[in-house]
Amino acid sequence: MSAPDPQLTDSIPHDEHLLHFLELSWKNDLIRFVQNGLPKLALAFLLAFIFQRIVAFFVNRMRKRADSLVGNAQRASQLRTTASILRATSYGIIGFYLLTQILGAIGVSLGPFIASAGVIGLGISFGAQSIFKDMLTGIFILIEDQYNVGDTIKIAGLTGTVEDLSLRVTKLRDGDGTLYIVPNSQITTVSNLSRDFAVGTLNVSVDARENPDRVMKVLADLAAQVRIDEAFKDIVISDPTIPGVDKISGYEVIYPINIRVMVNQRDGVLREIRRRVLLAFAKEGIAFGSSNSTLILQNQGPANPPKPPEPPTAEPANITTPAAAPPPPKSEASS
């Protein structure tokens, strides 16, 4: 039987020492994790659970609010969209927080990871800061219900009807059909022309020589007829008002008619009032005013002006025709 190799026999104590060191180090890491890391993880999961429950409470409340809005489907859709965005964003933050806590608990150094994330985040913030601003403004527009699709609004110096609304842009369509795409970050002031009610004002121009009391009575009567008309009684919210003489310019006097109507229903009511004004003024003989003063002068001549003299006619000249010469005498024939 051959003797064992001395190199193998010499390496056995060394391997045993290495295995013993690894076993001891593993036990120390486990004890350290149980003593320090495990409580940190338990606290991190507890905080994440509490935050998740708070987010779920607000998300469920927004969804219940959306379900209760039966007559406003667009607003309900916006609330559901906001709830989904809030839920996804919050869960992403919770997941990132738990990842960092788990890595720290198992002993992974977070310094290089945080430094790399900081550099990447800095580059993204410089390159896409307007996009983040657009999305942040869009979230507040949805949450605060500043305007909805179908509303007539005035933003960034533009007026139109909202056709689409997202977290980044708002699309407006104006009266001539032009579509404007406005980034939400450029919206600083919102003028909503379709919220709660609208006030229609019709300025009626009347001749200054007409009796103001009579004109106001005619306008009040026709406006009241519009108020009780079957086609407009559910559109007009309150009784029309005629404040009185609003402006005088030459022979023109302005009488405003103010009427409060439902949103987006002003144009139809004002058209009906214009039609009734034309009919009422024609019936009552009231003249409309004109801002241009024109003086017309007419020459009043005699009823029967003298006829112009006839041009002289040329008389024919007396032309004397000369008498015809007598015929020559006949000569006698010689015998």
C-alpha positions as CSV (number, residue, x, y, z in Angstrom):
1,M,0.0,0.0,0.0
2,S,1.4,3.3,-1.0
3,A,1.8,6.2,1.4
4,P,-0.5,9.2,1.0
5,D,0.6,12.2,-0.8
6,P,2.1,14.7,1.7
7,Q,0.6,17.7,-0.2
8,L,-2.9,16.3,0.2
9,T,-2.4,15.6,3.8
10,D,-1.0,19.1,4.3
11,S,-4.0,20.7,2.6
12,I,-6.7,19.0,4.7
13,P,-6.2,21.1,7.8
14,H,-6.2,24.2,5.7
15,D,-9.5,23.2,4.0
16,E,-11.0,22.4,7.4
17,H,-10.0,25.8,8.7
18,L,-11.6,27.5,5.6
19,L,-14.8,25.6,6.1
20,H,-14.9,26.4,9.7
21,F,-14.3,30.1,8.9
22,L,-17.1,30.2,6.3
23,E,-19.5,28.5,8.7
24,L,-18.7,30.9,11.5
25,S,-19.0,33.9,9.2
26,W,-22.4,32.6,7.9
27,K,-23.6,32.2,11.4
28,N,-22.4,35.7,12.4
29,D,-24.2,37.2,9.3
30,L,-27.3,35.3,10.2
31,I,-27.2,36.5,13.7
32,R,-26.5,40.1,12.6
33,F,-29.4,39.9,10.2
34,V,-31.8,38.6,12.8
35,Q,-30.7,41.2,15.3
36,N,-30.5,44.2,13.0
37,G,-31.8,43.6,9.5
38,L,-35.0,41.7,10.4
39,P,-36.4,44.4,12.7
40,K,-35.7,47.0,9.9
41,L,-37.5,44.9,7.4
42,A,-40.4,44.4,9.7
43,L,-40.6,48.1,10.3
44,A,-40.3,48.8,6.5
45,F,-43.1,46.3,5.6
46,L,-45.3,47.8,8.4
47,L,-44.8,51.3,7.0
48,A,-45.4,50.1,3.5
49,F,-48.6,48.4,4.6
50,I,-49.9,51.5,6.3
51,F,-49.1,53.7,3.3
52,Q,-50.7,51.2,1.0
53,R,-53.9,51.2,3.1
54,I,-54.1,55.0,3.0
55,V,-53.7,55.0,-0.8
56,A,-56.3,52.3,-1.1
57,F,-58.7,54.3,1.0
58,F,-58.5,57.4,-1.2
59,V,-58.6,55.3,-4.4
60,N,-61.7,53.5,-3.3
61,R,-63.3,56.7,-2.2
62,M,-62.6,58.3,-5.6
63,R,-64.0,55.2,-7.4
64,K,-67.2,55.3,-5.3
65,R,-67.5,59.0,-6.1
66,A,-67.2,58.2,-9.8
67,D,-69.8,55.5,-9.6
68,S,-72.2,58.0,-8.0
69,L,-71.9,60.4,-10.9
70,V,-74.5,58.9,-13.1
71,G,-75.3,62.0,-15.1
72,N,-71.7,63.1,-15.6
73,A,-69.9,60.2,-17.4
74,Q,-66.9,62.4,-18.3
75,R,-66.3,63.5,-14.8
76,A,-66.6,59.9,-13.6
77,S,-64.1,58.8,-16.2
78,Q,-61.7,61.4,-15.0
79,L,-62.0,60.4,-11.4
80,R,-61.3,56.7,-12.3
81,T,-58.3,57.8,-14.4
82,T,-56.9,59.8,-11.5
83,A,-57.5,56.9,-9.1
84,S,-55.6,54.6,-11.3
85,I,-52.7,57.0,-11.7
86,L,-52.6,57.6,-7.9
87,R,-52.6,53.8,-7.3
88,A,-49.9,53.0,-9.8
89,T,-47.6,55.9,-8.7
90,S,-48.0,55.0,-5.0
91,Y,-47.3,51.4,-5.5
92,G,-44.2,52.2,-7.5
93,I,-42.9,54.4,-4.6
94,I,-43.7,51.6,-2.1
95,G,-41.9,49.0,-4.2
96,F,-38.8,51.2,-4.5
97,Y,-38.8,51.9,-0.8
98,L,-39.0,48.2,0.1
99,L,-36.2,47.3,-2.4
100,T,-33.8,49.7,-0.8
101,Q,-34.7,48.4,2.7
102,I,-34.2,44.8,1.7
103,L,-30.8,45.5,0.0
104,G,-29.7,47.4,3.1
105,A,-30.8,44.7,5.4
106,I,-28.9,41.9,3.6
107,G,-25.7,44.0,3.6
108,V,-25.6,45.3,0.0
109,S,-24.0,48.7,-0.2
110,L,-26.4,51.3,-1.4
111,G,-23.9,54.0,-2.1
112,P,-23.0,53.1,-5.7
113,F,-26.7,52.3,-6.4
114,I,-27.9,55.6,-5.0
115,A,-25.1,57.5,-6.8
116,S,-26.0,55.9,-10.1
117,A,-29.7,56.5,-9.6
118,G,-28.9,60.1,-8.7
119,V,-26.9,60.7,-11.9
120,I,-29.7,59.1,-14.0
121,G,-32.4,61.1,-12.3
122,L,-30.4,64.3,-12.8
123,G,-30.1,63.7,-16.5
124,I,-33.8,62.8,-16.8
125,S,-34.8,65.9,-14.8
126,F,-32.8,68.2,-17.1
127,G,-34.0,66.5,-20.3
128,A,-37.7,66.0,-19.4
129,Q,-38.5,68.5,-16.8
130,S,-41.2,70.0,-19.0
131,I,-42.9,66.6,-19.3
132,F,-42.9,66.2,-15.6
133,K,-44.4,69.6,-15.2
134,D,-47.0,68.9,-17.8
135,M,-48.0,65.7,-16.0
136,L,-48.0,67.3,-12.6
137,T,-50.3,70.1,-13.8
138,G,-52.5,67.6,-15.5
139,I,-53.0,65.7,-12.3
140,F,-54.1,68.9,-10.5
141,I,-56.4,69.8,-13.3
142,L,-58.1,66.4,-12.9
143,I,-58.2,66.4,-9.1
144,E,-59.5,69.9,-8.8
145,D,-62.0,69.5,-11.7
146,Q,-60.9,72.7,-13.3
147,Y,-62.6,71.8,-16.7
148,N,-63.9,68.7,-18.5
149,V,-64.2,67.6,-22.1
150,G,-67.0,69.6,-23.7
151,D,-66.4,72.7,-21.7
152,T,-65.7,76.1,-23.4
153,I,-62.6,77.5,-21.7
154,K,-60.0,80.2,-22.2
155,I,-56.4,79.1,-21.5
156,A,-53.0,80.4,-22.7
157,G,-54.7,83.2,-24.7
158,L,-56.9,80.7,-26.6
159,T,-60.6,80.1,-26.5
160,G,-62.4,76.9,-27.6
161,T,-64.1,73.7,-26.6
162,V,-62.1,71.0,-24.9
163,E,-62.0,68.0,-27.1
164,D,-59.5,65.9,-25.2
165,L,-57.8,66.1,-21.9
166,S,-54.8,64.0,-20.7
167,L,-52.0,64.4,-18.1
168,R,-49.7,66.1,-20.6
169,V,-51.8,68.1,-23.1
170,T,-55.2,69.8,-23.5
171,K,-56.8,69.9,-27.0
172,L,-59.0,72.8,-27.9
173,R,-61.3,73.3,-30.9
174,D,-62.2,76.9,-31.7
175,G,-65.2,78.3,-33.7
176,D,-63.6,78.0,-37.1
177,G,-62.5,74.4,-36.6
178,T,-58.9,74.9,-35.7
179,L,-57.5,72.4,-33.2
180,Y,-55.0,73.7,-30.6
181,I,-52.8,71.4,-28.6
182,V,-51.7,73.1,-25.4
183,P,-49.2,71.6,-23.0
184,N,-50.5,71.6,-19.5
185,S,-47.4,73.3,-18.2
186,Q,-48.3,76.5,-20.2
187,I,-51.7,76.8,-18.4
188,T,-51.5,79.4,-15.7
189,T,-55.0,80.7,-15.6
190,V,-58.2,78.9,-16.6
191,S,-61.4,80.8,-17.6
192,N,-64.2,78.2,-17.7
193,L,-67.2,79.6,-19.7
194,S,-69.3,76.5,-19.1
195,R,-69.4,76.1,-15.4
196,D,-72.7,76.3,-13.5
197,F,-74.5,78.8,-15.8
198,A,-73.9,81.3,-18.5
199,V,-75.2,84.9,-18.9
200,G,-76.2,86.1,-22.4
201,T,-76.3,89.8,-23.2
202,L,-77.9,91.2,-26.3
203,N,-77.3,94.9,-26.9
204,V,-80.3,96.4,-28.9
205,S,-79.7,99.6,-30.8
206,V,-82.7,101.9,-31.0
207,D,-83.2,105.3,-32.5
208,A,-82.7,108.1,-30.0
209,R,-86.1,109.7,-30.9
210,E,-88.0,106.7,-29.6
211,N,-89.6,106.8,-26.2
212,P,-87.3,104.9,-23.8
213,D,-90.1,103.7,-21.5
214,R,-92.0,102.3,-24.5
215,V,-88.9,100.6,-25.8
216,M,-88.1,99.1,-22.5
217,K,-91.6,97.8,-22.1
218,V,-91.5,96.1,-25.5
219,L,-88.2,94.5,-24.8
220,A,-89.3,93.3,-21.3
221,D,-92.5,91.8,-22.8
222,L,-90.7,89.8,-25.6
223,A,-87.9,88.7,-23.2
224,A,-90.6,87.4,-20.7
225,Q,-92.3,85.5,-23.6
226,V,-89.0,83.8,-24.3
227,R,-88.7,82.9,-20.6
228,I,-92.1,81.1,-20.6
229,D,-91.8,79.6,-24.1
230,E,-92.1,75.8,-24.1
231,A,-88.8,75.4,-26.0
232,F,-86.8,77.6,-23.6
233,K,-88.4,77.3,-20.1
234,D,-86.0,74.5,-19.1
235,I,-83.0,76.4,-20.5
236,V,-83.5,79.9,-19.1
237,I,-82.7,79.8,-15.4
238,S,-83.9,83.2,-14.2
239,D,-86.1,86.1,-15.5
240,P,-84.4,88.4,-18.1
241,T,-83.5,91.9,-17.0
242,I,-83.3,95.1,-18.9
243,P,-81.2,97.5,-16.9
244,G,-82.1,100.5,-19.0
245,V,-80.3,102.9,-21.2
246,D,-76.7,101.7,-21.3
247,K,-75.1,104.0,-23.9
248,I,-76.0,107.0,-26.1
249,S,-74.0,107.7,-29.2
250,G,-75.5,110.3,-31.6
251,Y,-78.9,109.1,-32.6
252,E,-78.2,105.6,-31.3
253,V,-79.3,104.4,-27.8
254,I,-78.2,100.9,-26.5
255,Y,-80.6,98.9,-24.4
256,P,-79.0,95.6,-23.0
257,I,-81.0,92.5,-22.3
258,N,-79.4,90.2,-19.8
259,I,-80.6,86.6,-19.4
260,R,-79.1,83.7,-17.4
261,V,-79.2,80.3,-19.1
262,M,-77.8,76.8,-18.7
263,V,-74.2,76.2,-19.9
264,N,-73.6,76.0,-23.6
265,Q,-77.2,77.1,-24.3
266,R,-76.7,80.9,-24.7
267,D,-76.5,81.2,-28.5
268,G,-79.8,79.6,-29.1
269,V,-81.6,81.8,-26.7
270,L,-80.0,84.9,-28.0
271,R,-81.0,84.0,-31.6
272,E,-84.6,83.7,-30.5
273,I,-84.5,87.0,-28.8
274,R,-83.1,88.7,-31.9
275,R,-85.9,87.2,-34.0
276,R,-88.6,88.5,-31.6
277,V,-87.0,91.9,-31.5
278,L,-87.2,92.2,-35.2
279,L,-90.9,91.2,-35.2
280,A,-91.8,93.4,-32.2
281,F,-90.1,96.5,-33.6
282,A,-91.8,96.0,-37.0
283,K,-95.2,95.7,-35.3
284,E,-94.7,98.7,-32.9
285,G,-93.0,100.9,-35.5
286,I,-89.8,101.3,-33.5
287,A,-86.8,102.4,-35.5
288,F,-83.4,100.8,-35.0
289,G,-80.5,103.1,-34.2
290,S,-77.5,103.9,-36.3
291,S,-74.1,104.9,-35.2
292,N,-73.5,106.8,-38.4
293,S,-75.2,110.2,-38.7
294,T,-76.0,111.0,-42.4
295,L,-77.6,114.3,-43.5
296,I,-79.6,114.0,-46.7
297,L,-80.4,117.2,-48.6
298,Q,-83.2,117.2,-51.2
299,N,-83.8,120.1,-53.6
300,Q,-87.5,121.0,-53.7
301,G,-88.0,122.5,-57.2
302,P,-91.3,123.8,-58.8
303,A,-94.0,121.2,-59.4
304,N,-94.2,121.9,-63.2
305,P,-90.7,122.9,-64.4
306,P,-90.7,124.8,-67.7
307,K,-90.0,122.8,-70.8
308,P,-86.7,123.5,-72.4
309,P,-87.0,125.4,-75.7
310,E,-87.1,123.3,-78.8
311,P,-84.2,123.6,-81.1
312,P,-84.8,125.8,-84.2
313,T,-85.7,124.0,-87.4
314,A,-84.0,125.1,-90.6
315,E,-86.4,126.4,-93.3
316,P,-85.9,125.2,-96.8
317,A,-84.3,127.9,-99.1
318,N,-86.3,129.2,-102.1
319,I,-84.4,127.9,-105.2
320,T,-85.5,129.5,-108.5
321,T,-85.3,127.1,-111.4
322,P,-84.3,128.8,-114.6
323,A,-86.8,128.7,-117.5
324,A,-86.1,126.3,-120.2
325,A,-84.7,127.7,-123.4
326,P,-87.1,127.9,-126.4
327,P,-86.5,125.4,-129.1
328,P,-84.6,126.7,-132.1
329,P,-86.7,127.7,-135.2
330,K,-87.2,125.2,-137.9
331,S,-85.5,126.1,-141.2
332,E,-87.5,126.2,-144.4
333,A,-86.6,123.6,-147.0
334,S,-85.3,125.0,-150.2
335,S,-87.5,124.5,-153.2
